[in-house]
Amino acid sequence: MILTAATTDLFAFGEERLEELASAHASPFFAYDLAAAGERYRRLRRALPARVRLAYAVKSNPGLPLLETFAAEGAWFDCASAGEVSAVLAAGGTGSGMVVAGPAKSERDLQAALFAGARVQVDGIEDVARLNALHTGDRPLPVSVRVNPASGVSEGATIIGGGGPSAFGVDEEDLEAFVAEAAHHERVRITGLQVFAASNELDAGRLLTNHRTSMVIARRLQELLGRELDLVDLGGGLGVRYAVSEPSLDVRALGAGLGRVLDENPWFTGELLLEPGRWLSAPTGVYCARVVRTKVSRGERFVMLEGGINHLLRPLMTGQSFPTLAVRPGVGVLGGGAFGDLTDLLPTTLAGPLCTSLDRVGTGDLPADLRPGDVVVFGQAGAYAYTQAMTHFLSHPAPDQVWVG
């Protein structure tokens, strides 16, 4: 059975390697392809104008080998906690290529950002006031302000973006008052903007529409400040597909469109920043869990696995399943799913070992002859998986992580 061009971005590794991994490692486990991660970064970098920097969103997967891979490629990093700042520094990243965000930054978070020399993205006047008290340098501390747009943004899924009421940032309609109040804190200087207006977006045109809205806000901010902005952070939102039927994000169209955005705004002489996380990390990882048993309950087929929402929480949170296929150790990938023949497949609910009816890790069409000992492989599991899950719930052991160079 041969992996087709239509499915290779759903699962890391080829079919033979998936069978080798499933045979060699105790279930459940995650496996990541570091070479694929480096190539993903280089592919996106080639597609973008030189004035667009890339900051890997550490929240999507903070694994040290992955951070080291991106640091070696010259990536910036988007951090959301003191722990993420420390991880990036341990991986060889530097504060000069780091932004620190979050709607409720602790004193520890701010201290870590200052220690590293990172740029803080302030979410309100409270951040400005605390940084003004903490900063001891001879020059004002440059920061960016996150703005919650009043309108002009759209997204397919509201996770941390959007234009409605938000815990994040300064509402656009309050921006003038914020700038006036921030001016009283002379040890802090606003020199940048951040707008995050999408999550897992697959339409380059929709992303570009949101980015143009961000540039309108940036121009207004620059006029209010009376000085040039050096950085406009357009946030993340670069999406990956979770089903064969979904389109892939056209990163070349995104890059060409960002070039036009820069041309349309000659007043802006600084740099743009993108914060991709999922797009870079998701296709590099798989999650593998062995089948314990199968059953039919009132007409619904269940497959119970050795791992559940204690390892993969995203399907419960979003209602969207990871792509799946089945491997029989010593045999190989079983027919169907994303790989080839669609016969002899049955709709299947995948459940874990936890004593709660919430323990559902998705649905999919899996082979009718699936049996105990087979391994279900979840694709796109390099992002929002291992560290997002309920690892300690019911005290099951944490899954292994296998890093393949």
Secondary structure, DSSP 8 states (H G I E B T S, - for coil): ----TTTTTTSSS-HHHHHHHHHHS-SSEEEEEHHHHHHHHHHHHHHS-TTEEEEEEGGG---HHHHHHHHHTT-EEEE-SHHHHHHHHHTT--GGGEEE--TT--HHHHHHHHHHT-EEEE-SHHHHHHHHHH--SSS-EEEEEEEE-SSS---SS-SS--SSS-SSSEEGGGHHHHHHHHTT-TTEEEEEEE----SSB--HHHHHHHHHHHHHHHHHHHHHHTS--SEEE----B---SSTTS----HHHHHHHHHHHHHH-TT--SEEEE--SHHHHGGGEEEEEEEEEEEEETTEEEEEES--TTT--HHHHHS----EEEEETTTEE-SBTTBS--SSEEEEEEE-SSSSTT-EEEEEEEETT--TT-EEEESSTTSSSTTTS-TTGGG----EEEEE-
